[in-house]
Amino acid sequence: MKRLKKILFRILAVMVAFFLFLVWYQYKYSMDDVNPYTVNAPTLDKKLLIATQGSDFKDKVTSGIVNHFKSDSVYIEVVDIESLNVINPNDFNALVIIHTWENWKPPLSVQSFIEKYGNESNKIIVLTTSGDGDYTMEGVDAIAGESNLSEAPLFINKIIDRLNKLLM
């Protein structure tokens, strides 16, 4: 009986340690929420939506895109990816979705949005970040890479090149 108690105690200890690891991992590596904001008047003809997650890298990419287009006649709306369920892509000329690959898959809000709207006339640009920078959703022509701050300008330029074709 003593032996069984020891085995059960060890199994329980491993389960508790694993649970604590999961909580720590989620806290350490989860993305921050993004406070929504807009730039320029919503009455402008050209409209850009950026749905993103909060992290230093994603904030830098988002700021780079916003700074590039804010002096043009483009209405820019920045939202958290969790808001995608209420977004109608027909209200925008271009959409940029910036997300991280979580638990070997995209966030549910991103996956649901892409499944619902597809690539919506090729006006959705997706930037997917992951540990090794290789993961993208199947059937989506996404830009993929690691969240490396020094490489943010490369991703900003890639996205701006694609956006120029849609907005200019």
C-alpha positions as CSV (number, residue, x, y, z in Angstrom):
1,M,0.0,0.0,0.0
2,K,2.9,2.4,0.8
3,R,4.4,1.7,-2.6
4,L,1.1,2.6,-4.3
5,K,0.8,5.8,-2.4
6,K,4.4,6.8,-3.5
7,I,3.6,6.0,-7.1
8,L,0.3,8.0,-7.0
9,F,2.1,10.9,-5.2
10,R,4.8,11.0,-7.9
11,I,2.2,10.9,-10.7
12,L,0.3,13.7,-9.0
13,A,3.5,15.7,-8.6
14,V,4.4,15.3,-12.3
15,M,0.9,16.4,-13.3
16,V,1.1,19.5,-11.0
17,A,4.5,20.4,-12.4
18,F,3.2,20.0,-15.9
19,F,0.2,22.1,-15.2
20,L,2.4,24.8,-13.6
21,F,4.6,24.7,-16.7
22,L,1.6,25.2,-19.0
23,V,0.5,28.2,-16.9
24,W,4.0,29.7,-17.0
25,Y,4.3,29.1,-20.7
26,Q,1.0,30.7,-21.5
27,Y,1.8,33.7,-19.3
28,K,5.3,34.1,-20.7
29,Y,4.6,33.6,-24.4
30,S,0.9,34.7,-24.9
31,M,0.3,37.7,-27.0
32,D,-1.0,41.0,-25.4
33,D,-4.4,42.4,-26.4
34,V,-4.3,45.3,-28.8
35,N,-6.2,48.5,-28.0
36,P,-8.1,49.4,-31.2
37,Y,-7.5,52.8,-32.8
38,T,-8.1,54.6,-36.1
39,V,-6.1,57.0,-38.3
40,N,-7.7,59.4,-40.7
41,A,-11.4,59.9,-41.5
42,P,-13.6,56.9,-42.2
43,T,-15.2,58.8,-45.0
44,L,-12.0,58.3,-47.2
45,D,-12.4,56.1,-50.2
46,K,-9.5,53.8,-49.4
47,K,-9.7,51.8,-46.2
48,L,-7.2,49.5,-44.6
49,L,-7.8,47.2,-41.6
50,I,-4.9,45.8,-39.6
51,A,-5.8,43.0,-37.2
52,T,-2.9,42.1,-35.0
53,Q,-1.8,40.7,-31.7
54,G,0.3,42.6,-29.1
55,S,4.0,42.0,-29.0
56,D,7.1,44.2,-29.5
57,F,7.6,42.8,-33.0
58,K,4.0,43.0,-34.1
59,D,3.7,46.5,-32.7
60,K,6.7,47.6,-34.6
61,V,5.4,46.1,-37.9
62,T,1.9,47.6,-37.3
63,S,3.5,51.0,-36.6
64,G,5.6,50.8,-39.7
65,I,2.6,50.2,-41.9
66,V,0.5,52.9,-40.2
67,N,3.3,55.4,-40.4
68,H,3.8,54.7,-44.1
69,F,0.1,55.2,-45.0
70,K,-1.1,57.8,-42.5
71,S,-0.2,60.7,-44.7
72,D,-2.0,59.2,-47.7
73,S,-5.7,59.4,-48.2
74,V,-6.2,56.0,-46.5
75,Y,-8.5,55.3,-43.5
76,I,-6.6,52.9,-41.2
77,E,-8.3,50.8,-38.5
78,V,-6.2,48.7,-36.1
79,V,-7.9,46.0,-34.1
80,D,-7.0,42.9,-32.1
81,I,-7.4,39.7,-34.0
82,E,-10.2,38.6,-31.6
83,S,-12.3,41.3,-33.3
84,L,-12.2,39.6,-36.6
85,N,-15.5,37.8,-36.0
86,V,-17.3,41.2,-36.4
87,I,-15.3,42.4,-39.4
88,N,-16.7,42.4,-42.9
89,P,-13.9,42.4,-45.4
90,N,-16.1,44.1,-48.0
91,D,-15.8,47.3,-45.9
92,F,-12.1,47.5,-46.6
93,N,-9.9,47.7,-49.7
94,A,-7.2,45.8,-47.9
95,L,-6.8,43.8,-44.8
96,V,-3.6,42.8,-43.0
97,I,-3.7,40.0,-40.4
98,I,-0.6,39.7,-38.2
99,H,-0.6,36.7,-35.8
100,T,1.6,34.2,-34.1
101,W,1.4,30.4,-34.5
102,E,0.1,29.1,-31.2
103,N,0.2,25.4,-30.2
104,W,1.0,24.3,-33.8
105,K,-2.0,26.2,-35.3
106,P,-3.2,29.7,-36.0
107,P,-5.4,31.4,-33.4
108,L,-9.1,30.3,-33.8
109,S,-10.3,33.8,-34.7
110,V,-7.8,34.0,-37.6
111,Q,-8.6,30.5,-38.8
112,S,-12.4,31.1,-38.6
113,F,-12.1,34.4,-40.5
114,I,-9.9,32.9,-43.3
115,E,-12.3,29.9,-43.6
116,K,-15.3,32.2,-43.8
117,Y,-13.9,34.7,-46.3
118,G,-11.1,32.9,-48.0
119,N,-8.7,35.3,-49.5
120,E,-11.5,37.7,-50.4
121,S,-10.3,38.7,-53.9
122,N,-6.7,38.6,-52.8
123,K,-7.1,41.6,-50.5
124,I,-6.1,39.9,-47.3
125,I,-2.4,39.9,-46.4
126,V,-1.3,37.5,-43.7
127,L,1.9,37.7,-41.6
128,T,2.4,34.6,-39.6
129,T,5.2,34.4,-37.0
130,S,6.4,31.3,-35.3
131,G,9.4,29.9,-33.5
132,D,11.2,28.9,-36.6
133,G,9.3,31.1,-39.0
134,D,8.0,28.3,-41.3
135,Y,4.4,27.8,-40.4
136,T,1.5,29.2,-42.5
137,M,-2.1,28.2,-42.9
138,E,-2.7,25.7,-45.8
139,G,-4.0,27.5,-48.9
140,V,-3.0,31.0,-47.7
141,D,-0.3,32.9,-49.4
142,A,1.2,34.2,-46.2
143,I,4.4,36.0,-45.3
144,A,6.1,33.9,-42.6
145,G,9.0,34.5,-40.3
146,E,10.3,34.7,-36.8
147,S,9.4,37.6,-34.4
148,N,12.9,39.1,-34.7
149,L,12.8,42.9,-34.1
150,S,15.9,43.5,-36.3
151,E,14.0,41.9,-39.2
152,A,10.8,43.9,-38.7
153,P,11.7,46.5,-41.5
154,L,11.9,43.6,-44.0
155,F,8.4,42.4,-43.2
156,I,7.1,46.0,-43.2
157,N,8.4,46.5,-46.7
158,K,7.0,43.2,-47.9
159,I,3.6,44.1,-46.6
160,I,3.7,47.7,-47.9
161,D,4.7,46.3,-51.4
162,R,1.5,44.2,-51.4
163,L,-0.6,47.0,-49.9
164,N,0.5,49.4,-52.6
165,K,-1.0,47.2,-55.2
166,L,-4.3,47.2,-53.4
167,L,-4.5,50.8,-52.1
168,M,-2.6,53.0,-54.6
